[in-house]
Amino acid sequence: MAKWVGVDVGETSVRVALVHATFRQTSVEMVREEPIAEHGSASAALRSAIIGLKADSFGSAVGGTRAFLRVLRLPKAAQKELG
C-alpha cells in the first residue's frame, strides 16, 4: 500500500529507510547511510541518500537545536486541493 521514507539527520551522517506499510504489516525494504563528511554538507548527503527512492510520504528526525516548527492554517478550499 503506502511507502514511506524516514530520514534521520545526525551529527555525522544522514540515514534513510524505505518502509512499506500495509493494512496488517509494516516492513523495512531498504536502509541507507551517507556520511556528511564525504559530501561536505548534510543537504548533499541527503540528496545522495534519496536518489532513486519512490515513496508516497516522507518523515524526518532532526536534533532539537537544529529544528523548528511552523503551523500553517489553510482555508478549507486550499485543504481540499492539497488532498
URTA-V848930 format. One record per backbone hydrogen bond with DSSP energy under -0.5 kcal/mol. CO is the residue of the C=O (numbers start at 1). NH is the residue of the N-H. E is the energy in kcal/mol with one decimal. If there is no record, write none. Layout:
((CO:NH:E) (CO:NH:E))
//
This chain:
((2:21:-3.1) (3:56:-2.6) (3:57:-1.5) (4:6:-0.5) (4:19:-3.1) (5:59:-2.6) (6:17:-2.0) (7:61:-2.4) (8:10:-0.8) (8:15:-2.7) (9:63:-0.6) (12:36:-2.4) (12:37:-0.6) (13:10:-2.7) (14:34:-2.9) (15:8:-2.9) (16:32:-2.8) (17:6:-2.7) (17:19:-0.6) (18:29:-2.9) (18:30:-1.2) (19:4:-3.0) (19:21:-0.6) (20:27:-2.5) (21:2:-1.7) (25:22:-3.3) (27:20:-3.1) (27:29:-0.6) (30:18:-2.8) (32:16:-2.5) (34:14:-2.6) (35:39:-0.6) (36:39:-1.0) (36:40:-1.8) (41:45:-1.9) (42:46:-2.5) (43:47:-2.4) (44:48:-2.0) (45:49:-2.0) (46:50:-1.9) (47:51:-0.5) (48:51:-0.6) (50:53:-2.0) (53:55:-0.5) (57:5:-2.1) (59:7:-2.5) (61:9:-2.4) (63:66:-1.9) (64:67:-0.8) (70:72:-0.5) (72:74:-0.6) (75:79:-1.9) (76:80:-2.0) (77:81:-1.6) (78:82:-2.0) (79:83:-1.1))
//
